[in-house]
Amino acid sequence: MNNKFFSKVILSAATFMLAACAGNAPCPATDATAPQPAEMPAADVRTADATKPATETAPQSAPRKGESKQIATSDAASGEGRVAFTSDVLDSYRLSTPDSVPAANGGDGSVGINNVVCENPAATAAAAPDPYTDFPALAARVFAHADSLYATGLTDSATAYLQRFRIIKPLWNTWEAQADSMLNEFGKTRAEKAKAFEPLVLTIQNMNRVKSAYSMVAEIADSLIALAPGDSLVNWAKVQKQNAFANTLEKAKKEFAQIKSLADDQAQFAEALKKIEEFRMRYGDFAETLRIQEYTDHVKEMMQSADAEAAKYWESHDPAEALAKADTLIKASKFAEAKDILTKLKASNLRKKAGEKYQELANTFCNAQRKTTSQIFAKAQKQKDAAKKKKLLQDAIGPLDKCLAEYPEYTQKQKVVDNKSFLEKELAK
């Protein structure tokens, strides 16, 4: 025998060992480097039923539910079949290393993606694989297992294992083509649905463009949603309802402010109540948002507290002249007379201005009382006799109480309350 013959024998033995690794036989623990198979183009991938050579002796197992049939490639020059990476080959390898590779279909016998029957869409969506995480995770496990084989000295096993992973590329091309085909089919269905619902869509768009009433837009949008046009159109219709709500709410707020002015600024309580009921009929969807009932109760309370005689008084007297007189009285420190006029003016059409002037009166009066308190407190601080000092502190609280009693609606009364609290703490020392 010559050297050429020995080379052929060694090459045949290496090929046999790699073929055994592709089946159920365990891979030998040797450092001999396995030959690298040529990468298969997508066009060469076809089913084993059509191309499997009669001399193939690799053990076969029946494909499990949801798994693809074994795929093989044919070498045109030699006529010898080579087993490519398939679910059957992976299962054969898994028999020897059950923890090496995760099950193709979750390991629970469930059917593959193409055979799924969606009896519960919500449950199916929750259990659906995520390509962005599941494929990278599987690849990481493959590399980790190959690395573990190599680390334990099983170089040939690691090589054969990675070769099987490497030749998956033709299958990936097939999956991409199938995904494109499915996307194309889904796109046609969506286009057909969109065309069927186009009239309603255009109507909603036009109504929102001219800011039609929310109730009208909502009615048509709900009709579209009831037809189950698909997730995209349902979500779109909901957004359109939200836009219509915002548009109508802006308009409603402006009208409601005008109604409030009738009661708050002009003391036209009866007219305001009438307008509120009309407003409620047109903007019932916004009753809770604008607190219509709450304000209605407020107007009724103001009406009950208003002096009927005072309202009648202003039918024959000029509110503007009375307001000017109140201003003069405040400057002259005639607070009681000014307060009486301003209280009556709250039942006139100058209610708002009277309220503003009332706060000015309260501020002038209470500042004067606080000044008096400050003067008395200064004397108390100089007093060395404890009893006399305590008496002065009690006297200092008096003006503050007077302010709070005379003008309970004073907007800055918290300052007065704080001053009183301070003096009470001084008394307790």
ChimeraX attribute file (.defattr): number of C-alpha atoms within 10 A of each C-alpha:
attribute: neighborCount
match mode: 1-to-1
recipient: residues
	/A:1	5
	/A:2	6
	/A:3	7
	/A:4	8
	/A:5	9
	/A:6	11
	/A:7	10
	/A:8	10
	/A:9	11
	/A:10	11
	/A:11	12
	/A:12	11
	/A:13	11
	/A:14	16
	/A:15	14
	/A:16	12
	/A:17	18
	/A:18	21
	/A:19	18
	/A:20	17
	/A:21	22
	/A:22	25
	/A:23	23
	/A:24	18
	/A:25	17
	/A:26	16
	/A:27	22
	/A:28	15
	/A:29	15
	/A:30	11
	/A:31	12
	/A:32	12
	/A:33	12
	/A:34	18
	/A:35	14
	/A:36	9
	/A:37	13
	/A:38	8
	/A:39	12
	/A:40	17
	/A:41	13
	/A:42	13
	/A:43	10
	/A:44	13
	/A:45	17
	/A:46	17
	/A:47	14
	/A:48	18
	/A:49	11
	/A:50	9
	/A:51	17
	/A:52	19
	/A:53	15
	/A:54	7
	/A:55	8
	/A:56	12
	/A:57	9
	/A:58	15
	/A:59	12
	/A:60	13
	/A:61	11
	/A:62	9
	/A:63	13
	/A:64	13
	/A:65	12
	/A:66	16
	/A:67	17
	/A:68	13
	/A:69	16
	/A:70	21
	/A:71	23
	/A:72	21
	/A:73	21
	/A:74	20
	/A:75	10
	/A:76	8
	/A:77	6
	/A:78	7
	/A:79	11
	/A:80	14
	/A:81	18
	/A:82	18
	/A:83	19
	/A:84	26
	/A:85	21
	/A:86	20
	/A:87	18
	/A:88	21
	/A:89	22
	/A:90	19
	/A:91	20
	/A:92	21
	/A:93	21
	/A:94	17
	/A:95	14
	/A:96	15
	/A:97	12
	/A:98	12
	/A:99	10
	/A:100	17
	/A:101	16
	/A:102	14
	/A:103	16
	/A:104	17
	/A:105	15
	/A:106	11
	/A:107	8
	/A:108	8
	/A:109	13
	/A:110	13
	/A:111	16
	/A:112	15
	/A:113	11
	/A:114	7
	/A:115	11
	/A:116	11
	/A:117	11
	/A:118	10
	/A:119	8
	/A:120	8
	/A:121	10
	/A:122	10
	/A:123	10
	/A:124	13
	/A:125	10
	/A:126	8
	/A:127	9
	/A:128	10
	/A:129	14
	/A:130	8
	/A:131	9
	/A:132	8
	/A:133	9
	/A:134	11
	/A:135	12
	/A:136	11
	/A:137	12
	/A:138	15
	/A:139	13
	/A:140	12
	/A:141	15
	/A:142	18
	/A:143	15
	/A:144	13
	/A:145	19
	/A:146	20
	/A:147	16
	/A:148	15
	/A:149	18
	/A:150	17
	/A:151	11
	/A:152	10
	/A:153	13
	/A:154	19
	/A:155	23
	/A:156	24
	/A:157	25
	/A:158	22
	/A:159	22
	/A:160	24
	/A:161	22
	/A:162	16
	/A:163	20
	/A:164	17
	/A:165	17
	/A:166	14
	/A:167	18
	/A:168	15
	/A:169	15
	/A:170	19
	/A:171	18
	/A:172	12
	/A:173	14
	/A:174	14
	/A:175	12
	/A:176	12
	/A:177	12
	/A:178	12
	/A:179	12
	/A:180	12
	/A:181	12
	/A:182	12
	/A:183	12
	/A:184	12
	/A:185	12
	/A:186	12
	/A:187	12
	/A:188	12
	/A:189	12
	/A:190	16
	/A:191	11
	/A:192	12
	/A:193	15
	/A:194	16
	/A:195	11
	/A:196	12
	/A:197	14
	/A:198	12
	/A:199	11
	/A:200	15
	/A:201	19
	/A:202	11
	/A:203	14
	/A:204	23
	/A:205	15
	/A:206	13
	/A:207	17
	/A:208	21
	/A:209	10
	/A:210	9
	/A:211	17
	/A:212	16
	/A:213	18
	/A:214	23
	/A:215	17
	/A:216	14
	/A:217	25
	/A:218	19
	/A:219	12
	/A:220	18
	/A:221	23
	/A:222	14
	/A:223	13
	/A:224	18
	/A:225	17
	/A:226	10
	/A:227	10
	/A:228	11
	/A:229	15
	/A:230	12
	/A:231	10
	/A:232	10
	/A:233	19
	/A:234	18
	/A:235	12
	/A:236	14
	/A:237	24
	/A:238	15
	/A:239	13
	/A:240	21
	/A:241	23
	/A:242	14
	/A:243	16
	/A:244	23
	/A:245	21
	/A:246	14
	/A:247	17
	/A:248	19
	/A:249	19
	/A:250	10
	/A:251	12
	/A:252	16
	/A:253	14
	/A:254	10
	/A:255	14
	/A:256	17
	/A:257	10
	/A:258	14
	/A:259	21
	/A:260	21
	/A:261	16
	/A:262	21
	/A:263	24
	/A:264	21
	/A:265	20
	/A:266	20
	/A:267	25
	/A:268	21
	/A:269	24
	/A:270	14
	/A:271	12
	/A:272	23
	/A:273	20
	/A:274	11
	/A:275	17
	/A:276	21
	/A:277	15
	/A:278	12
	/A:279	18
	/A:280	15
	/A:281	10
	/A:282	13
	/A:283	18
	/A:284	15
	/A:285	15
	/A:286	18
	/A:287	14
	/A:288	10
	/A:289	10
	/A:290	16
	/A:291	10
	/A:292	19
	/A:293	14
	/A:294	11
	/A:295	14
	/A:296	16
	/A:297	12
	/A:298	13
	/A:299	23
	/A:300	16
	/A:301	12
	/A:302	16
	/A:303	17
	/A:304	10
	/A:305	10
	/A:306	18
	/A:307	16
	/A:308	12
	/A:309	10
	/A:310	16
	/A:311	18
	/A:312	12
	/A:313	16
	/A:314	16
	/A:315	10
	/A:316	8
	/A:317	11
	/A:318	12
	/A:319	23
	/A:320	15
	/A:321	9
	/A:322	18
	/A:323	19
	/A:324	11
	/A:325	15
	/A:326	25
	/A:327	20
	/A:328	13
	/A:329	18
	/A:330	21
	/A:331	12
	/A:332	10
	/A:333	15
	/A:334	15
	/A:335	17
	/A:336	13
	/A:337	13
	/A:338	23
	/A:339	21
	/A:340	12
	/A:341	20
	/A:342	26
	/A:343	17
	/A:344	21
	/A:345	30
	/A:346	25
	/A:347	30
	/A:348	27
	/A:349	20
	/A:350	18
	/A:351	24
	/A:352	20
	/A:353	18
	/A:354	27
	/A:355	17
	/A:356	11
	/A:357	20
	/A:358	26
	/A:359	17
	/A:360	16
	/A:361	26
	/A:362	24
	/A:363	18
	/A:364	15
	/A:365	20
	/A:366	25
	/A:367	16
	/A:368	16
	/A:369	20
	/A:370	21
	/A:371	14
	/A:372	17
	/A:373	23
	/A:374	16
	/A:375	11
	/A:376	18
	/A:377	20
	/A:378	13
	/A:379	13
	/A:380	21
	/A:381	12
	/A:382	9
	/A:383	14
	/A:384	9
	/A:385	9
	/A:386	10
	/A:387	9
	/A:388	12
	/A:389	19
	/A:390	18
	/A:391	12
	/A:392	20
	/A:393	21
	/A:394	18
	/A:395	16
	/A:396	27
	/A:397	24
	/A:398	15
	/A:399	21
	/A:400	25
	/A:401	15
	/A:402	13
	/A:403	22
	/A:404	17
	/A:405	10
	/A:406	14
	/A:407	18
	/A:408	11
	/A:409	12
	/A:410	18
	/A:411	12
	/A:412	13
	/A:413	18
	/A:414	11
	/A:415	13
	/A:416	20
	/A:417	14
	/A:418	12
	/A:419	17
	/A:420	20
	/A:421	13
	/A:422	11
	/A:423	16
	/A:424	15
	/A:425	9
	/A:426	12
	/A:427	14
	/A:428	7
	/A:429	6
